């Protein structure tokens, strides 16, 4: 059986070679879905370490981006043994960079970390109009809507999107989290969002608390 503590350490240390070697050897043993789930959990613990090191100033944005890419690779390797009835699914998130903003690094990091934590994420991409959020929420009935933006003009788009969800009578059924450089908790409260963060790892923790 794979050394789960060593696996967690490899993720936390951003040791790509060691991580991928361990995962490929693990998958080659034809493990059970339960064993695969334990490996996903170990990877999640490693991502929590990455998040903590970022919060403490020991890791930087580039490290977070790399960690997100590592996580995506890891989940891709594990998908065949996790099984289609994925026991890791804990909730659904509709996610997008809001209208007028083309930045997606933060969104993509959050998506990778949320998927590793067990969420199904419907990523609408960049420059997403309020109506597109509304339509996707109506379609998939998520637990959470995540809006990302880096530019100051994204704030107005976030406000418009929350209002569109309210108008469609969908706001009461979802939690809304906003993220990006210009967002604050006060702004989230003002527009009717439930949380704001500039940290992908923190954002995932907030979402986990909501579905738990």
WOQUISUL-V775825 format. One record per residue. PHI is phi in whole degrees, -180 to 180 (none if undefined). BURIAL is + if it has 9 or more other ideal C-beta (glycine too) atoms within 8 Angstrom, else -. D_FIRST is the distance of its C-alpha to the first C-alpha in Angstrom with 2 decimals. Layout:
phi:PHI burial:BURIAL d_first:D_FIRST
phi:PHI burial:BURIAL d_first:D_FIRST
This chain:
phi:none burial:- d_first:0.00
phi:-64 burial:+ d_first:3.78
phi:-79 burial:- d_first:6.51
phi:-66 burial:+ d_first:8.56
phi:-67 burial:- d_first:11.65
phi:-66 burial:+ d_first:11.73
phi:-65 burial:+ d_first:11.47
phi:-58 burial:+ d_first:14.28
phi:-64 burial:+ d_first:16.19
phi:-63 burial:+ d_first:16.10
phi:-66 burial:+ d_first:17.64
phi:-61 burial:+ d_first:20.05
phi:-87 burial:- d_first:21.09
phi:58 burial:+ d_first:21.58
phi:-89 burial:+ d_first:19.75
phi:-60 burial:- d_first:19.77
phi:-60 burial:- d_first:18.78
phi:-66 burial:+ d_first:15.65
phi:-62 burial:+ d_first:14.64
phi:-68 burial:+ d_first:15.40
phi:-61 burial:- d_first:13.78
phi:-63 burial:+ d_first:10.31
phi:-68 burial:+ d_first:11.02
phi:-66 burial:+ d_first:12.51
phi:-65 burial:+ d_first:9.84
phi:-63 burial:+ d_first:7.42
phi:-63 burial:+ d_first:10.53
phi:-66 burial:- d_first:11.30
phi:-84 burial:- d_first:8.66
phi:55 burial:- d_first:10.84
phi:-72 burial:+ d_first:8.74
phi:-79 burial:- d_first:10.99
phi:-58 burial:+ d_first:13.23
phi:-67 burial:- d_first:12.10
phi:-66 burial:+ d_first:8.48
phi:-63 burial:+ d_first:10.49
phi:-61 burial:+ d_first:12.86
phi:-63 burial:+ d_first:10.66
phi:-70 burial:+ d_first:10.08
phi:-59 burial:+ d_first:13.86
phi:-62 burial:+ d_first:14.65
phi:-64 burial:+ d_first:13.03
phi:-65 burial:+ d_first:15.16
phi:-61 burial:+ d_first:18.06
phi:-63 burial:+ d_first:17.90
phi:-63 burial:+ d_first:18.10
phi:-67 burial:+ d_first:21.09
phi:-64 burial:+ d_first:22.68
phi:-64 burial:+ d_first:22.61
phi:-58 burial:+ d_first:24.28
phi:-61 burial:+ d_first:26.82
phi:-66 burial:+ d_first:27.61
phi:-66 burial:+ d_first:28.15
phi:-67 burial:+ d_first:30.40
phi:-62 burial:+ d_first:32.35
phi:-84 burial:- d_first:32.83
phi:84 burial:- d_first:34.20
phi:-86 burial:- d_first:31.55
phi:-112 burial:+ d_first:30.34
phi:-121 burial:- d_first:32.86
phi:-58 burial:- d_first:33.30
phi:-59 burial:- d_first:32.14
phi:-68 burial:+ d_first:28.81
phi:-64 burial:+ d_first:28.50
phi:-61 burial:+ d_first:29.36
phi:-63 burial:+ d_first:26.76
phi:-62 burial:+ d_first:24.08
phi:-62 burial:+ d_first:25.19
phi:-68 burial:+ d_first:24.93
phi:-60 burial:+ d_first:21.41
phi:-64 burial:+ d_first:20.43
phi:-61 burial:+ d_first:22.23
phi:-60 burial:+ d_first:20.46
phi:-63 burial:+ d_first:17.00
phi:-65 burial:+ d_first:18.08
phi:-62 burial:- d_first:19.65
phi:-65 burial:+ d_first:16.52
phi:-83 burial:+ d_first:14.66
phi:-51 burial:- d_first:17.80
phi:-61 burial:- d_first:17.36
phi:-102 burial:+ d_first:14.23
phi:-72 burial:+ d_first:15.54
phi:91 burial:- d_first:18.47
phi:-70 burial:- d_first:22.15
phi:-85 burial:- d_first:22.41
phi:-71 burial:- d_first:20.49
phi:-72 burial:+ d_first:19.82
phi:-85 burial:- d_first:19.76
phi:-67 burial:- d_first:23.49
phi:-118 burial:+ d_first:25.51
phi:172 burial:+ d_first:28.82
phi:-124 burial:+ d_first:30.93
phi:-127 burial:+ d_first:32.63
phi:-97 burial:+ d_first:35.56
phi:-132 burial:+ d_first:35.72
phi:-171 burial:+ d_first:38.28
phi:-84 burial:+ d_first:40.37
phi:-71 burial:+ d_first:43.78
phi:-53 burial:+ d_first:47.00
phi:92 burial:+ d_first:48.56
phi:-121 burial:+ d_first:45.45
phi:-110 burial:- d_first:43.47
phi:-83 burial:+ d_first:40.77
phi:-136 burial:+ d_first:37.17
phi:-63 burial:- d_first:34.90
phi:-61 burial:+ d_first:34.48
phi:-61 burial:+ d_first:34.14
phi:-68 burial:+ d_first:31.44
phi:-63 burial:+ d_first:29.39
phi:-60 burial:+ d_first:29.81
phi:-60 burial:+ d_first:28.89
phi:-61 burial:+ d_first:25.57
phi:-69 burial:+ d_first:24.67
phi:-67 burial:+ d_first:25.97
phi:-64 burial:+ d_first:24.02
phi:-66 burial:+ d_first:20.73
phi:-79 burial:+ d_first:21.85
phi:112 burial:+ d_first:22.27
phi:-85 burial:+ d_first:25.91
phi:-87 burial:- d_first:27.55
phi:-115 burial:+ d_first:29.91
phi:-100 burial:+ d_first:33.13
phi:-92 burial:- d_first:34.24
phi:-84 burial:+ d_first:37.99
phi:92 burial:- d_first:38.20
phi:-112 burial:+ d_first:41.08
phi:55 burial:+ d_first:44.73
phi:-90 burial:+ d_first:44.04
phi:-71 burial:- d_first:47.20
phi:-52 burial:+ d_first:47.37
phi:-64 burial:- d_first:48.11
phi:-67 burial:+ d_first:44.93
phi:-62 burial:+ d_first:42.92
phi:-57 burial:+ d_first:45.06
phi:-64 burial:- d_first:44.56
phi:-70 burial:+ d_first:40.77
phi:-64 burial:+ d_first:40.62
phi:-62 burial:- d_first:42.90
phi:-72 burial:- d_first:40.74
phi:-105 burial:- d_first:37.19
phi:50 burial:- d_first:38.11
phi:-76 burial:+ d_first:35.53
phi:-85 burial:+ d_first:34.86
phi:-140 burial:+ d_first:35.47
phi:-114 burial:+ d_first:37.59
phi:-113 burial:+ d_first:36.73
phi:-120 burial:+ d_first:39.53
phi:-119 burial:+ d_first:39.30
phi:-169 burial:+ d_first:42.17
phi:-109 burial:+ d_first:43.12
phi:-81 burial:+ d_first:46.86
phi:-62 burial:- d_first:49.37
phi:-66 burial:- d_first:50.61
phi:-64 burial:+ d_first:47.21
phi:-62 burial:+ d_first:48.31
phi:-64 burial:- d_first:51.09
phi:-66 burial:+ d_first:48.80
phi:-63 burial:+ d_first:46.35
phi:-60 burial:+ d_first:49.33
phi:-64 burial:+ d_first:50.58
phi:-70 burial:+ d_first:47.23
phi:-61 burial:+ d_first:47.01
phi:-64 burial:+ d_first:50.61
phi:-65 burial:+ d_first:49.89
phi:-67 burial:+ d_first:47.07
phi:-64 burial:+ d_first:49.50
phi:-62 burial:- d_first:52.24
phi:-83 burial:+ d_first:50.03
phi:59 burial:- d_first:49.22
phi:-108 burial:+ d_first:45.47
phi:-59 burial:+ d_first:45.09
phi:-67 burial:- d_first:44.99
phi:-98 burial:- d_first:41.89
phi:-134 burial:+ d_first:39.66
phi:-95 burial:+ d_first:38.67
phi:-119 burial:+ d_first:39.65
phi:-119 burial:+ d_first:38.04
phi:-116 burial:+ d_first:39.76
phi:-145 burial:+ d_first:38.50
phi:135 burial:+ d_first:39.97
phi:-54 burial:- d_first:42.25
phi:-85 burial:+ d_first:45.38
phi:-84 burial:+ d_first:43.99
phi:-137 burial:- d_first:44.51
phi:-63 burial:- d_first:44.02
phi:-63 burial:- d_first:47.79
phi:-66 burial:+ d_first:47.95
phi:-57 burial:+ d_first:45.22
phi:-63 burial:- d_first:47.24
phi:-64 burial:- d_first:50.42
phi:-92 burial:+ d_first:49.23
phi:95 burial:+ d_first:47.39
phi:-82 burial:+ d_first:43.77
phi:-94 burial:- d_first:41.38
phi:-161 burial:+ d_first:39.63
phi:-138 burial:+ d_first:39.80
phi:-155 burial:+ d_first:37.46
phi:-110 burial:- d_first:37.33
phi:-130 burial:+ d_first:33.63
phi:-60 burial:+ d_first:30.99
phi:-64 burial:+ d_first:28.36
phi:-64 burial:+ d_first:31.00
phi:-60 burial:+ d_first:32.02
phi:-65 burial:+ d_first:28.60
phi:-61 burial:+ d_first:28.59
phi:-60 burial:+ d_first:32.05
phi:-64 burial:+ d_first:31.04
phi:-61 burial:+ d_first:28.08
phi:-62 burial:- d_first:30.58
phi:-63 burial:+ d_first:32.97
phi:-81 burial:+ d_first:30.73
phi:-79 burial:- d_first:29.36
